Protein backbone atom coordinates (compact mmCIF):
# COMPACT_ATOMS: atom_id res chain seq x y z
CA UNK A 1 0.00 0.00 0.00
CA UNK A 2 1.38 3.35 -0.98
CA UNK A 3 1.96 6.16 1.53
CA UNK A 4 0.91 4.07 4.53
CA UNK A 5 2.96 3.23 7.62
CA UNK A 6 3.29 -0.56 7.78
CA UNK A 7 3.47 -0.52 11.60
CA UNK A 8 0.68 1.82 12.76
CA UNK A 9 -1.33 2.25 9.54
CA UNK A 10 -1.02 6.04 9.39
CA UNK A 11 -2.03 7.37 5.95
CA UNK A 12 -2.79 10.67 4.18
CA UNK A 13 -5.54 12.95 5.54
CA UNK A 14 -7.58 15.34 3.40
CA UNK A 15 -8.99 18.74 4.18
CA UNK A 16 -9.07 22.33 3.00
CA UNK A 17 -6.36 24.92 2.51
CA UNK A 18 -7.95 28.16 3.77
CA UNK A 19 -6.58 31.46 2.49
CA UNK A 20 -6.66 34.81 4.26
CA UNK A 21 -9.80 35.70 2.29
CA UNK A 22 -11.37 32.42 3.55
CA UNK A 23 -11.37 30.70 0.15
CA UNK A 24 -11.24 26.90 0.44
CA UNK A 25 -9.32 24.56 -1.83
CA UNK A 26 -8.62 20.88 -1.29
CA UNK A 27 -5.25 19.67 0.04
CA UNK A 28 -3.63 16.61 1.60
CA UNK A 29 -1.43 16.09 4.65
CA UNK A 30 1.05 13.28 4.02
CA UNK A 31 2.68 11.23 6.80
CA UNK A 32 6.45 11.47 7.27
CA UNK A 33 7.35 8.04 5.88
CA UNK A 34 10.86 6.65 5.79
CA UNK A 35 11.88 3.54 3.87
CA UNK A 36 14.07 1.47 6.21
CA UNK A 37 15.49 -2.02 6.45
CA UNK A 38 13.89 -3.64 9.49
CA UNK A 39 14.08 -7.03 11.16
CA UNK A 40 10.66 -8.67 10.91
CA UNK A 41 10.22 -12.31 11.94
CA UNK A 42 13.97 -12.87 11.91
CA UNK A 43 14.33 -11.59 8.34
CA UNK A 44 15.55 -8.28 6.99
CA UNK A 45 12.81 -6.53 5.00
CA UNK A 46 12.46 -3.09 3.45
CA UNK A 47 9.35 -1.33 4.82
CA UNK A 48 7.82 2.14 4.91
CA UNK A 49 7.55 3.41 8.49
CA UNK A 50 6.44 6.79 9.86
CA UNK A 51 8.93 8.84 11.87
CA UNK A 52 6.91 8.46 15.08
CA UNK A 53 7.20 4.65 14.97
CA UNK A 54 10.95 4.91 14.33
CA UNK A 55 11.50 7.32 17.23
CA UNK A 56 9.37 5.36 19.70
CA UNK A 57 11.30 2.13 19.02
CA UNK A 58 8.46 0.11 17.50
CA UNK A 59 10.83 -0.95 14.71
CA UNK A 60 14.19 -2.70 15.08
CA UNK A 61 16.41 -1.51 12.26
CA UNK A 62 18.83 -3.81 10.47
CA UNK A 63 22.34 -2.55 10.00
The first five atom37 places (N, CA, C, CB, O) and aatype in JSON, in Angstrom:
{
  "aatype": [20, 20, 20, 20, 20, 20, 20, 20, 20, 20, 20, 20, 20, 20, 20, 20, 20, 20, 20, 20, 20, 20, 20, 20, 20, 20, 20, 20, 20, 20, 20, 20, 20, 20, 20, 20, 20, 20, 20, 20, 20, 20, 20, 20, 20, 20, 20, 20, 20, 20, 20, 20, 20, 20, 20, 20, 20, 20, 20, 20, 20, 20, 20],
  "atom_mask": [
    [1, 1, 1, 1, 1],
    [1, 1, 1, 1, 1],
    [1, 1, 1, 1, 1],
    [1, 1, 1, 1, 1],
    [1, 1, 1, 1, 1],
    [1, 1, 1, 1, 1],
    [1, 1, 1, 1, 1],
    [1, 1, 1, 1, 1],
    [1, 1, 1, 1, 1],
    [1, 1, 1, 1, 1],
    [1, 1, 1, 1, 1],
    [1, 1, 1, 1, 1],
    [1, 1, 1, 1, 1],
    [1, 1, 1, 1, 1],
    [1, 1, 1, 1, 1],
    [1, 1, 1, 1, 1],
    [1, 1, 1, 1, 1],
    [1, 1, 1, 1, 1],
    [1, 1, 1, 1, 1],
    [1, 1, 1, 1, 1],
    [1, 1, 1, 1, 1],
    [1, 1, 1, 1, 1],
    [1, 1, 1, 1, 1],
    [1, 1, 1, 1, 1],
    [1, 1, 1, 1, 1],
    [1, 1, 1, 1, 1],
    [1, 1, 1, 1, 1],
    [1, 1, 1, 1, 1],
    [1, 1, 1, 1, 1],
    [1, 1, 1, 1, 1],
    [1, 1, 1, 1, 1],
    [1, 1, 1, 1, 1],
    [1, 1, 1, 1, 1],
    [1, 1, 1, 1, 1],
    [1, 1, 1, 1, 1],
    [1, 1, 1, 1, 1],
    [1, 1, 1, 1, 1],
    [1, 1, 1, 1, 1],
    [1, 1, 1, 1, 1],
    [1, 1, 1, 1, 1],
    [1, 1, 1, 1, 1],
    [1, 1, 1, 1, 1],
    [1, 1, 1, 1, 1],
    [1, 1, 1, 1, 1],
    [1, 1, 1, 1, 1],
    [1, 1, 1, 1, 1],
    [1, 1, 1, 1, 1],
    [1, 1, 1, 1, 1],
    [1, 1, 1, 1, 1],
    [1, 1, 1, 1, 1],
    [1, 1, 1, 1, 1],
    [1, 1, 1, 1, 1],
    [1, 1, 1, 1, 1],
    [1, 1, 1, 1, 1],
    [1, 1, 1, 1, 1],
    [1, 1, 1, 1, 1],
    [1, 1, 1, 1, 1],
    [1, 1, 1, 1, 1],
    [1, 1, 1, 1, 1],
    [1, 1, 1, 1, 1],
    [1, 1, 1, 1, 1],
    [1, 1, 1, 1, 1],
    [1, 1, 1, 1, 1]
  ],
  "atom_positions": [
    [[0.84, -1.19, 0.0], [0.0, 0.0, 0.0], [0.88, 1.25, 0.0], [-0.96, 0.0, 1.22], [1.84, 1.34, 0.77]],
    [[0.56, 2.16, -0.85], [1.38, 3.35, -0.98], [1.07, 4.37, 0.1], [1.18, 3.96, -2.35], [-0.08, 4.51, 0.52]],
    [[2.08, 5.07, 0.55], [1.96, 6.16, 1.53], [1.21, 5.76, 2.8], [1.25, 7.33, 0.89], [0.4, 6.52, 3.32]],
    [[1.5, 4.55, 3.3], [0.91, 4.07, 4.53], [2.0, 3.47, 5.39], [-0.21, 3.04, 4.26], [2.84, 2.71, 4.9]],
    [[2.0, 3.81, 6.68], [2.96, 3.23, 7.62], [2.6, 1.76, 7.82], [2.97, 4.0, 8.99], [1.44, 1.45, 8.12]],
    [[3.56, 0.86, 7.67], [3.29, -0.56, 7.78], [3.24, -1.03, 9.23], [4.33, -1.35, 7.02], [2.93, -2.19, 9.48]],
    [[3.53, -0.16, 10.18], [3.47, -0.52, 11.6], [2.15, -0.03, 12.22], [4.67, 0.07, 12.36], [1.42, -0.83, 12.8]],
    [[1.86, 1.26, 12.09], [0.68, 1.82, 12.76], [-0.49, 2.09, 11.81], [1.05, 3.1, 13.46], [-1.6, 2.34, 12.27]],
    [[-0.25, 2.05, 10.5], [-1.33, 2.25, 9.54], [-1.66, 3.7, 9.24], [-2.54, 1.59, 10.03], [-2.69, 4.0, 8.65]],
    [[-0.78, 4.62, 9.66], [-1.02, 6.04, 9.39], [-0.98, 6.29, 7.89], [0.02, 6.93, 10.12], [-0.09, 5.8, 7.2]],
    [[-1.95, 7.08, 7.38], [-2.03, 7.37, 5.95], [-2.44, 8.81, 5.71], [-3.02, 6.42, 5.26], [-2.73, 9.52, 6.67]],
    [[-2.47, 9.28, 4.46], [-2.79, 10.67, 4.18], [-4.17, 11.08, 4.68], [-2.69, 10.93, 2.71], [-5.11, 10.28, 4.72]],
    [[-4.28, 12.37, 5.07], [-5.54, 12.95, 5.54], [-5.87, 14.1, 4.6], [-5.43, 13.43, 7.04], [-4.98, 14.83, 4.17]],
    [[-7.17, 14.26, 4.29], [-7.58, 15.34, 3.4], [-8.32, 16.42, 4.16], [-8.46, 14.8, 2.27], [-8.87, 16.19, 5.23]],
    [[-8.31, 17.61, 3.58], [-8.99, 18.74, 4.18], [-8.94, 19.92, 3.25], [-8.38, 19.1, 5.54], [-8.78, 19.76, 2.04]],
    [[-9.08, 21.12, 3.8], [-9.07, 22.33, 3.0], [-7.9, 23.22, 3.35], [-10.36, 23.08, 3.17], [-7.53, 23.35, 4.52]],
    [[-7.31, 23.83, 2.31], [-6.36, 24.92, 2.51], [-7.22, 26.17, 2.55], [-5.26, 24.98, 1.35], [-8.0, 26.42, 1.63]],
    [[-7.1, 26.98, 3.6], [-7.95, 28.16, 3.77], [-7.07, 29.4, 3.67], [-8.72, 28.12, 5.13], [-6.15, 29.58, 4.46]],
    [[-7.37, 30.25, 2.69], [-6.58, 31.46, 2.49], [-7.03, 32.56, 3.45], [-6.7, 31.94, 1.04], [-7.99, 32.4, 4.2]],
    [[-6.33, 33.66, 3.41], [-6.66, 34.81, 4.26], [-8.06, 35.34, 3.95], [-5.62, 35.92, 4.08], [-8.76, 35.83, 4.84]],
    [[-8.46, 35.24, 2.67], [-9.8, 35.7, 2.29], [-10.86, 34.61, 2.5], [-9.81, 36.15, 0.83], [-12.0, 34.76, 2.06]],
    [[-10.48, 33.52, 3.16], [-11.37, 32.42, 3.55], [-11.84, 31.58, 2.36], [-12.57, 32.97, 4.27], [-12.89, 30.94, 2.43]],
    [[-11.06, 31.59, 1.27], [-11.37, 30.7, 0.15], [-10.85, 29.3, 0.49], [-10.73, 31.22, -1.19], [-9.78, 29.17, 1.09]],
    [[-11.6, 28.28, 0.12], [-11.24, 26.9, 0.44], [-10.83, 26.16, -0.83], [-12.4, 26.18, 1.12], [-11.52, 26.22, -1.85]],
    [[-9.71, 25.46, -0.76], [-9.32, 24.56, -1.83], [-8.76, 23.29, -1.2], [-8.27, 25.23, -2.78], [-8.13, 23.34, -0.14]],
    [[-8.98, 22.17, -1.85], [-8.62, 20.88, -1.29], [-7.11, 20.71, -1.17], [-9.19, 19.77, -2.14], [-6.36, 21.22, -2.0]],
    [[-6.66, 19.99, -0.13], [-5.25, 19.67, 0.04], [-5.12, 18.37, 0.81], [-4.51, 20.81, 0.77], [-6.11, 17.85, 1.33]],
    [[-3.9, 17.85, 0.88], [-3.63, 16.61, 1.6], [-2.47, 16.8, 2.56], [-3.34, 15.46, 0.63], [-1.52, 17.52, 2.26]],
    [[-2.55, 16.15, 3.71], [-1.43, 16.09, 4.65], [-0.87, 14.69, 4.56], [-1.87, 16.45, 6.13], [-1.58, 13.71, 4.8]],
    [[0.42, 14.58, 4.2], [1.05, 13.28, 4.02], [1.86, 12.92, 5.26], [1.94, 13.28, 2.77], [2.48, 13.79, 5.87]],
    [[1.87, 11.64, 5.65], [2.68, 11.23, 6.8], [4.16, 11.25, 6.45], [2.27, 9.82, 7.27], [4.54, 11.12, 5.28]],
    [[5.0, 11.43, 7.46], [6.45, 11.47, 7.27], [6.97, 10.04, 7.23], [7.15, 12.29, 8.4], [7.38, 9.49, 8.25]],
    [[6.94, 9.43, 6.03], [7.35, 8.04, 5.88], [8.81, 7.93, 5.49], [6.48, 7.35, 4.84], [9.31, 8.7, 4.67]],
    [[9.47, 6.95, 6.09], [10.86, 6.65, 5.79], [10.93, 5.19, 5.34], [11.79, 6.92, 7.02], [10.29, 4.33, 5.94]],
    [[11.7, 4.92, 4.3], [11.88, 3.54, 3.87], [13.13, 3.0, 4.55], [12.0, 3.43, 2.31], [14.23, 3.49, 4.3]],
    [[12.96, 2.0, 5.41], [14.07, 1.47, 6.21], [14.14, -0.04, 6.07], [13.91, 1.86, 7.7], [13.16, -0.69, 5.71]],
    [[15.32, -0.58, 6.35], [15.49, -2.02, 6.45], [15.24, -2.39, 7.9], [16.92, -2.48, 5.98], [15.91, -1.88, 8.8]],
    [[14.27, -3.27, 8.13], [13.89, -3.64, 9.49], [13.91, -5.15, 9.64], [12.49, -3.09, 9.85], [13.76, -5.88, 8.66]],
    [[14.1, -5.61, 10.87], [14.08, -7.03, 11.16], [12.66, -7.42, 11.53], [15.09, -7.4, 12.3], [12.14, -6.98, 12.56]],
    [[12.04, -8.24, 10.69], [10.66, -8.67, 10.91], [10.62, -10.19, 10.8], [9.68, -8.01, 9.88], [10.88, -10.76, 9.74]],
    [[10.28, -10.84, 11.91], [10.22, -12.31, 11.94], [11.56, -12.96, 11.67], [9.22, -12.79, 10.93], [11.62, -14.03, 11.05]],
    [[12.63, -12.32, 12.12], [13.97, -12.87, 11.91], [14.57, -12.58, 10.55], [13.94, -14.33, 12.12], [15.71, -12.96, 10.29]],
    [[13.83, -11.93, 9.68], [14.33, -11.59, 8.34], [14.49, -10.09, 8.19], [13.38, -12.13, 7.27], [13.83, -9.31, 8.88]],
    [[15.37, -9.7, 7.3], [15.55, -8.28, 6.99], [14.64, -7.93, 5.82], [17.05, -7.94, 6.65], [14.75, -8.51, 4.74]],
    [[13.73, -6.97, 6.05], [12.81, -6.53, 5.0], [12.85, -5.02, 4.89], [11.36, -7.01, 5.29], [13.19, -4.32, 5.85]],
    [[12.52, -4.52, 3.7], [12.46, -3.09, 3.45], [11.0, -2.65, 3.6], [13.03, -2.72, 2.03], [10.14, -3.11, 2.85]],
    [[10.72, -1.76, 4.57], [9.35, -1.33, 4.82], [9.28, 0.18, 4.92], [8.8, -1.98, 6.1], [10.28, 0.85, 5.16]],
    [[8.06, 0.71, 4.73], [7.82, 2.14, 4.91], [7.25, 2.35, 6.3], [6.84, 2.71, 3.81], [6.23, 1.77, 6.65]],
    [[7.93, 3.19, 7.1], [7.55, 3.41, 8.49], [7.5, 4.91, 8.75], [8.54, 2.72, 9.47], [8.34, 5.65, 8.24]],
    [[6.51, 5.37, 9.53], [6.44, 6.79, 9.86], [7.51, 7.12, 10.9], [5.02, 7.16, 10.38], [8.0, 6.24, 11.61]],
    [[7.86, 8.39, 10.98], [8.93, 8.84, 11.87], [8.58, 8.6, 13.33], [9.21, 10.32, 11.64], [9.48, 8.34, 14.14]],
    [[7.32, 8.68, 13.69], [6.91, 8.46, 15.08], [7.19, 7.02, 15.51], [5.42, 8.78, 15.26], [7.63, 6.79, 16.64]],
    [[6.92, 6.05, 14.63], [7.2, 4.65, 14.97], [8.69, 4.4, 15.08], [6.59, 3.72, 13.92], [9.12, 3.6, 15.91]],
    [[9.49, 5.06, 14.25], [10.95, 4.91, 14.33], [11.48, 5.47, 15.64], [11.62, 5.61, 13.14], [12.31, 4.84, 16.31]],
    [[11.01, 6.67, 16.01], [11.5, 7.32, 17.23], [11.08, 6.59, 18.48], [11.02, 8.76, 17.29], [11.84, 6.54, 19.45]],
    [[9.88, 6.02, 18.48], [9.37, 5.36, 19.7], [9.94, 3.96, 19.87], [7.86, 5.3, 19.66], [9.72, 3.34, 20.92]],
    [[10.67, 3.44, 18.88], [11.3, 2.13, 19.02], [10.4, 0.97, 18.66], [11.78, 1.95, 20.41], [10.67, -0.16, 19.08]],
    [[9.34, 1.19, 17.91], [8.46, 0.11, 17.5], [9.06, -0.74, 16.41], [7.14, 0.67, 17.04], [8.56, -1.82, 16.1]],
    [[10.17, -0.24, 15.81], [10.83, -0.95, 14.71], [12.28, -1.19, 15.09], [10.73, -0.14, 13.38], [12.95, -0.28, 15.57]],
    [[12.77, -2.41, 14.87], [14.19, -2.7, 15.08], [14.86, -2.65, 13.71], [14.42, -4.1, 15.8], [14.58, -3.48, 12.84]],
    [[15.74, -1.69, 13.54], [16.41, -1.51, 12.26], [17.53, -2.5, 12.07], [16.95, -0.1, 12.14], [18.19, -2.9, 13.02]],
    [[17.73, -2.91, 10.83], [18.83, -3.81, 10.47], [19.99, -2.97, 9.98], [18.39, -4.86, 9.38], [19.8, -2.03, 9.2]],
    [[21.15, -3.28, 10.42], [22.34, -2.55, 10.0], [23.11, -3.29, 8.94], [23.23, -2.27, 11.17], [24.14, -2.81, 8.48]]
  ]
}
